[in-house]
Amino acid sequence: MLTQEQAKYSLNKNLVTRALGIEAVVPPDISEYRIEAEDIYVLCSDGLTDMVDAEAVREIVATKRIDLAEAAAELIAVANQNGGRDNVSVVLVRVPEGFLPTGGWLQRWMVRKQT
């Protein structure tokens, strides 16, 4: 395992470790995390994370949390201003109050399957 600093300069940092179509069966990675109403998730390409450090991403999202489209546009602009060496993709998702789960993914799946 690499530290964040080592990973930043690793020659293998863009190595694809899992992809659909390579093997007949690709086991999914499933992780559960506690979520709260109004949490914001950042899904992005390495075009953002290679050009904008995590603290700057956090600050931009926190400052612009009312308008996620504006926050995403600013993240892309900052990545491009910092050199923009790769494609930059950013998706910001806010967890609405009514979306909070009542149980784990397996319990939710079983309830949906029964209905």
C-alpha positions as CSV (number, residue, x, y, z in Angstrom):
1,M,0.0,0.0,0.0
2,L,1.2,3.5,-0.8
3,T,0.8,6.7,1.2
4,Q,-1.1,9.5,-0.5
5,E,2.2,11.3,-1.2
6,Q,3.7,8.1,-2.8
7,A,0.6,7.5,-4.8
8,K,0.7,11.0,-6.2
9,Y,4.1,10.3,-7.9
10,S,3.7,6.6,-8.5
11,L,4.4,5.4,-12.1
12,N,1.4,3.1,-11.6
13,K,-1.1,5.7,-10.5
14,N,-3.2,5.4,-13.7
15,L,-3.1,1.6,-13.8
16,V,-6.5,0.1,-14.2
17,T,-6.9,-2.7,-11.6
18,R,-10.4,-3.8,-12.5
19,A,-12.5,-3.4,-15.6
20,L,-15.7,-4.9,-17.1
21,G,-15.0,-7.1,-20.2
22,I,-11.6,-8.3,-19.1
23,E,-12.8,-11.4,-17.2
24,A,-15.9,-13.5,-17.5
25,V,-16.9,-12.7,-14.0
26,V,-15.9,-9.5,-12.2
27,P,-16.8,-9.5,-8.5
28,P,-18.2,-6.1,-7.3
29,D,-16.6,-4.1,-4.5
30,I,-19.4,-3.2,-2.1
31,S,-18.8,-0.9,0.8
32,E,-21.3,0.7,3.2
33,Y,-20.9,4.1,4.7
34,R,-23.1,6.0,7.1
35,I,-24.7,8.9,5.3
36,E,-26.4,12.0,6.7
37,A,-29.0,14.3,5.1
38,E,-27.2,17.0,3.1
39,D,-24.0,15.0,2.7
40,I,-22.3,15.8,-0.6
41,Y,-20.5,13.1,-2.6
42,V,-17.8,14.0,-5.2
43,L,-17.4,11.6,-8.0
44,C,-14.6,12.7,-10.3
45,S,-11.8,11.6,-12.7
46,D,-8.1,11.8,-12.0
47,G,-8.1,14.9,-14.2
48,L,-9.5,16.7,-11.1
49,T,-7.5,15.0,-8.4
50,D,-4.2,15.3,-10.2
51,M,-4.6,19.0,-10.6
52,V,-6.5,20.1,-7.4
53,D,-5.6,18.9,-3.9
54,A,-8.2,17.4,-1.7
55,E,-8.4,20.3,0.7
56,A,-9.1,22.8,-2.2
57,V,-11.8,20.4,-3.5
58,R,-13.4,20.3,0.0
59,E,-13.2,24.1,0.3
60,I,-14.8,24.8,-3.0
61,V,-17.6,22.3,-2.4
62,A,-18.2,23.6,1.1
63,T,-18.3,27.2,-0.1
64,K,-20.6,26.5,-3.1
65,R,-22.7,23.8,-1.4
66,I,-26.0,25.6,-2.2
67,D,-25.3,25.4,-6.0
68,L,-23.7,22.1,-6.9
69,A,-23.6,22.9,-10.6
70,E,-21.6,26.1,-9.8
71,A,-19.3,24.1,-7.5
72,A,-18.6,21.5,-10.2
73,A,-17.9,24.2,-12.8
74,E,-15.5,25.9,-10.4
75,L,-13.7,22.6,-9.7
76,I,-13.3,22.1,-13.5
77,A,-12.1,25.6,-14.0
78,V,-9.5,25.3,-11.2
79,A,-8.2,22.0,-12.6
80,N,-7.8,23.7,-16.0
81,Q,-6.1,26.7,-14.5
82,N,-3.7,24.4,-12.7
83,G,-2.6,22.9,-16.0
84,G,-5.5,20.7,-17.0
85,R,-3.3,17.8,-18.3
86,D,-6.2,15.4,-18.6
87,N,-9.9,15.3,-19.1
88,V,-11.8,16.6,-16.0
89,S,-15.1,15.0,-15.0
90,V,-17.0,16.0,-11.9
91,V,-20.4,14.9,-10.5
92,L,-21.6,16.3,-7.2
93,V,-24.5,14.5,-5.4
94,R,-26.4,15.8,-2.4
95,V,-28.2,13.3,-0.1
96,P,-31.8,14.5,0.3
97,E,-33.5,14.2,3.7
98,G,-36.0,11.6,2.4
99,F,-33.4,9.3,1.0
100,L,-31.8,8.2,4.3
101,P,-31.8,4.4,4.5
102,T,-33.6,2.5,7.2
103,G,-31.2,-0.5,7.1
104,G,-28.2,-2.0,5.3
105,W,-28.1,-2.6,1.5
106,L,-29.1,-6.2,1.9
107,Q,-32.1,-5.4,4.0
108,R,-33.2,-2.7,1.5
109,W,-32.7,-5.1,-1.4
110,M,-34.7,-7.8,0.3
111,V,-37.6,-5.4,1.0
112,R,-37.6,-4.2,-2.7
113,K,-37.5,-7.8,-4.0
114,Q,-40.5,-8.7,-1.9
115,T,-42.7,-5.8,-3.2
